[in-house]
Amino acid sequence: MFGKIAADALGLSDVGKVIRPQDFDKVDSDDYVFHEDGEKIYFIIKSRKDEYCFTNLALIHLDGDSAVSKKRMLKRYAYGSNEISSVYMETAGTVDIDVEIKFTIGNAAFSIDVDKRQIEAVKDLYKALIKIAEITSSNDNLFDYAKLSVQVAKESLGRIGSQGSTPVEQFAAINEAAYGWLKSKHAELKIKDFGFVFEKYINH
């Protein structure tokens, strides 16, 4: 406890700041956003060592090597292939100068300290991440149901058969229909762009 208080008082702690939208183009992570493909920044937290850039498509993390080094490791976590889960927010105590937002994306766990004076902005990010986690979890279940329904349908059609067609033709027809069904459901349920969530909870 004393060590944390001393670090805060001396300005040695790595507490992040929420960057204003008009300053997004002034941070390093902006250089790694695919603006050419419609990627858009919605939220940035910047500390002395790290940058956490939340776009409609991914979390871009510029991971600082140390407090005194300019070396960075660039990591990109696309929402479409890295599920967000375990989202928590820890508010500040009496002597704290920061709040914390915690979450897991894919296999990477994050705990980000942010200036407690910016808690309202962090609350908005918290709500957006919670909603993305809920949508992804629900859609994963629905996609599992879709795959199960296709399997049941294929088995049923296989037992019924089709007059005037060979087994090879039947298999091809059933397989093509199943592929088309699953492809359409994958496009519907495996969301890659969560701009609509950020628009609702952050840009309001």
C-alpha positions as CSV (number, residue, x, y, z in Angstrom):
1,M,0.0,0.0,0.0
2,F,2.7,2.5,1.0
3,G,4.7,1.7,-2.1
4,K,1.7,2.4,-4.3
5,I,1.0,5.7,-2.6
6,A,4.6,6.8,-2.8
7,A,4.7,5.9,-6.5
8,D,1.6,7.8,-7.2
9,A,2.8,10.9,-5.3
10,L,6.1,10.9,-7.1
11,G,4.5,10.5,-10.5
12,L,6.1,7.1,-11.1
13,S,3.0,5.0,-11.5
14,D,1.9,4.2,-15.1
15,V,-1.7,5.6,-15.0
16,G,-3.3,5.9,-18.3
17,K,-5.2,8.9,-19.8
18,V,-8.2,8.8,-22.1
19,I,-7.3,10.5,-25.3
20,R,-9.8,13.0,-26.8
21,P,-11.1,12.1,-30.3
22,Q,-9.6,15.2,-31.8
23,D,-6.2,14.0,-30.6
24,F,-6.5,10.4,-32.0
25,D,-4.2,11.2,-34.9
26,K,-1.4,12.3,-32.5
27,V,-0.9,8.9,-30.9
28,D,1.4,6.2,-32.3
29,S,-1.3,3.5,-32.6
30,D,-3.2,5.6,-35.2
31,D,-0.4,4.6,-37.6
32,Y,-1.5,1.0,-37.4
33,V,-5.2,1.4,-38.0
34,F,-6.5,0.3,-41.3
35,H,-8.2,3.5,-42.2
36,E,-8.0,2.5,-45.9
37,D,-10.4,-0.4,-45.2
38,G,-12.9,1.6,-43.1
39,E,-11.4,0.9,-39.6
40,K,-12.2,3.6,-37.1
41,I,-10.9,4.5,-33.7
42,Y,-13.4,4.8,-30.9
43,F,-11.4,4.9,-27.7
44,I,-7.7,5.3,-26.8
45,I,-6.0,4.9,-23.4
46,K,-2.4,6.1,-23.3
47,S,0.1,5.7,-20.5
48,R,3.9,6.3,-20.5
49,K,4.5,2.7,-21.6
50,D,1.4,1.6,-23.4
51,E,-1.3,2.5,-25.8
52,Y,-4.7,0.7,-25.9
53,C,-6.5,1.6,-29.1
54,F,-10.1,0.3,-29.5
55,T,-11.4,0.4,-33.0
56,N,-14.5,-1.1,-34.6
57,L,-12.5,-4.1,-35.6
58,A,-9.8,-4.8,-33.0
59,L,-7.9,-3.8,-30.0
60,I,-4.4,-2.5,-31.0
61,H,-2.0,-2.6,-28.1
62,L,1.4,-0.9,-28.2
63,D,3.1,-2.7,-25.4
64,G,5.9,-0.7,-23.8
65,D,9.2,-2.5,-23.1
66,S,10.0,-0.4,-20.0
67,A,9.2,3.1,-18.6
68,V,12.4,4.6,-19.9
69,S,12.5,2.9,-23.3
70,K,10.8,3.9,-26.5
71,K,10.7,0.3,-27.7
72,R,7.2,-1.0,-28.4
73,M,5.7,-4.4,-29.2
74,L,2.7,-4.1,-31.5
75,K,-0.2,-6.5,-30.8
76,R,-3.5,-6.6,-32.6
77,Y,-6.5,-8.5,-31.3
78,A,-9.3,-8.8,-33.9
79,Y,-12.7,-9.1,-32.2
80,G,-13.8,-11.6,-34.9
81,S,-11.2,-14.1,-33.8
82,N,-10.5,-13.1,-30.2
83,E,-13.6,-13.3,-27.9
84,I,-13.9,-10.6,-25.2
85,S,-14.8,-12.0,-21.7
86,S,-14.4,-11.4,-18.0
87,V,-15.0,-7.7,-18.2
88,Y,-14.7,-5.9,-14.8
89,M,-14.3,-2.4,-13.6
90,E,-12.6,-1.4,-10.3
91,T,-13.5,2.0,-8.9
92,A,-11.0,4.2,-7.0
93,G,-10.6,4.1,-3.2
94,T,-10.0,7.1,-1.0
95,V,-6.2,7.3,-1.7
96,D,-6.2,5.9,-5.2
97,I,-5.6,8.1,-8.2
98,D,-6.8,5.6,-10.7
99,V,-9.6,3.3,-11.7
100,E,-9.1,-0.1,-13.4
101,I,-10.8,-1.7,-16.3
102,K,-10.1,-5.4,-16.7
103,F,-11.0,-7.9,-19.4
104,T,-9.7,-10.8,-21.4
105,I,-9.5,-10.8,-25.2
106,G,-8.6,-14.1,-26.7
107,N,-6.0,-15.6,-24.4
108,A,-4.7,-12.2,-23.3
109,A,-5.8,-10.7,-19.9
110,F,-5.6,-6.9,-19.5
111,S,-5.8,-4.7,-16.4
112,I,-5.5,-1.0,-17.4
113,D,-5.2,1.8,-14.8
114,V,-6.8,5.1,-15.8
115,D,-6.9,8.5,-14.2
116,K,-10.0,8.4,-11.9
117,R,-10.9,11.9,-13.0
118,Q,-11.9,10.2,-16.3
119,I,-14.1,7.6,-14.8
120,E,-17.1,8.6,-16.8
121,A,-15.3,7.8,-20.1
122,V,-14.1,4.5,-18.6
123,K,-17.6,3.6,-17.7
124,D,-18.6,4.0,-21.4
125,L,-15.8,1.7,-22.5
126,Y,-16.8,-0.8,-19.8
127,K,-20.4,-0.9,-21.1
128,A,-19.2,-1.3,-24.7
129,L,-16.9,-4.2,-23.8
130,I,-19.7,-5.8,-21.8
131,K,-22.1,-5.6,-24.7
132,I,-19.6,-7.0,-27.2
133,A,-18.9,-9.9,-24.8
134,E,-22.7,-10.6,-24.5
135,I,-23.3,-10.4,-28.2
136,T,-20.4,-12.7,-29.0
137,S,-21.4,-15.3,-26.4
138,S,-25.0,-15.3,-27.5
139,N,-24.1,-15.6,-31.2
140,D,-21.6,-18.4,-30.5
141,N,-24.5,-20.4,-29.0
142,L,-26.7,-19.6,-31.9
143,F,-24.1,-20.8,-34.4
144,D,-23.7,-24.0,-32.5
145,Y,-27.5,-24.5,-32.8
146,A,-27.3,-23.8,-36.6
147,K,-24.6,-26.4,-37.0
148,L,-26.7,-28.9,-35.1
149,S,-29.8,-28.2,-37.1
150,V,-27.9,-28.7,-40.4
151,Q,-26.6,-32.1,-39.1
152,V,-30.1,-33.2,-38.2
153,A,-31.4,-32.0,-41.6
154,K,-28.7,-33.9,-43.5
155,E,-29.4,-37.1,-41.6
156,S,-33.1,-36.8,-42.2
157,L,-32.7,-36.1,-45.9
158,G,-30.3,-39.0,-46.1
159,R,-32.9,-41.4,-44.7
160,I,-35.7,-40.1,-46.9
161,G,-33.7,-40.2,-50.1
162,S,-34.6,-38.6,-53.4
163,Q,-36.3,-40.3,-56.4
164,G,-34.5,-40.1,-59.7
165,S,-31.1,-39.1,-58.3
166,T,-28.0,-41.1,-57.6
167,P,-26.4,-41.2,-54.1
168,V,-23.6,-39.1,-55.4
169,E,-26.1,-36.4,-56.6
170,Q,-28.0,-36.6,-53.4
171,F,-24.8,-36.1,-51.4
172,A,-23.7,-33.2,-53.5
173,A,-27.1,-31.4,-53.2
174,I,-27.3,-31.9,-49.5
175,N,-23.7,-30.9,-49.0
176,E,-24.1,-27.7,-51.1
177,A,-27.3,-26.7,-49.2
178,A,-25.6,-27.3,-45.8
179,Y,-22.5,-25.3,-46.8
180,G,-24.7,-22.4,-48.0
181,W,-26.7,-22.4,-44.8
182,L,-23.7,-22.5,-42.5
183,K,-21.9,-19.8,-44.6
184,S,-24.8,-17.5,-44.3
185,K,-25.2,-18.1,-40.6
186,H,-21.4,-17.6,-40.1
187,A,-21.7,-14.2,-41.9
188,E,-24.7,-13.3,-39.8
189,L,-23.5,-14.4,-36.3
190,K,-19.6,-14.2,-36.4
191,I,-19.5,-10.4,-36.2
192,K,-16.2,-8.7,-37.0
193,D,-17.2,-5.1,-36.9
194,F,-18.6,-3.8,-33.6
195,G,-18.7,-0.1,-34.6
196,F,-22.5,-0.1,-33.9
197,V,-21.8,-1.0,-30.2
198,F,-19.1,1.7,-29.8
199,E,-21.4,4.2,-31.5
200,K,-24.2,3.5,-29.0
201,Y,-22.1,3.6,-25.8
202,I,-19.2,5.9,-26.5
203,N,-20.1,8.3,-29.3
204,H,-23.4,9.5,-27.8
